[in-house]
Amino acid sequence: MQIIRKLSPLREALGTIRQSKSTLGLVPTMGALHSGHMQLVETARAQCDAVVVSIFVNPTQFGEGEDLDAYPRQEAADAALLETAEVDLIWAPTVDQVYPDGFATNIGVSGVSTGLCGGSRPGHFDGVATIVAKLFNQIRPDAAFFGEKDYQQLAVIRRMARDLDFTHDIVGVPTVRDHDGLALSSRNAYLTPTQRDQAVALPDTMREAASTISNGGDVASILDGAKAKLLASGFQNVDYFELRNAETLENMTVFDKPARLLAAAHIGSTRLIDNIAVA
Ligand code: PAF
């Protein structure tokens, strides 16, 4: 397995892979890999002949005061995991390979980027859409794999890919959860043991709210009750706890299918997100 940091050897290596393997899967990541990422890699392995994993902590998707500098970086451990998973190539570009001097292009996806994480992290999805479009052009995969854990991100990428005529598959992979239901995330590493225990209130509250909504309860009061429950369980504030159309992400005040509950809340200085289908 090669680790490549510059565009020119990347093109050469991709050319060699393409000579013997007919389908190529891309798993874009920012490293600090956990079982959730490895599930993406396994899904890619099952569906494609070759798998490329990108590791790039993308500065343009972090806002001021967010955790860019503190974001966990552990490339050697990541590479060991990916080697065992039989990944063909790691694309770990230096910042200048992605954003050369004078870089001036921004991809903004309106509609699906509005509100939710787009509301509390202005500019975040522009950074995501721009880097992902660049990765698609650099790797030219047949399929790209993203976790449903970042549900709004997946919706933004699907919209961007349709709008910009990327024709490869965008595959959404279900969220991987810890034994107690907490969605796996690189940010869980920031939680103290007490916060980690309290954090399980997020998936518990979401499951309960999803079931009450699908049983015909009043959406607004269920959402209010869920926020209050999170605050009473140790979360310091709730960025959002909303019911949305699962495809367009339009706000939903009366339950209709397909629907998705999405939430983001702070525990200590850590912001956790989660989402769940309302069937
Ligand atoms: O989900 C992530 O890890 C990142 O947002 C992504 C898709 C790799 C873009 O930097």
Residues whose N, C-alpha, C, O or C-beta is under 5 A from the ligand:
A	BS01	PAF	P28 T29 M30 F56 N58 V128 I131
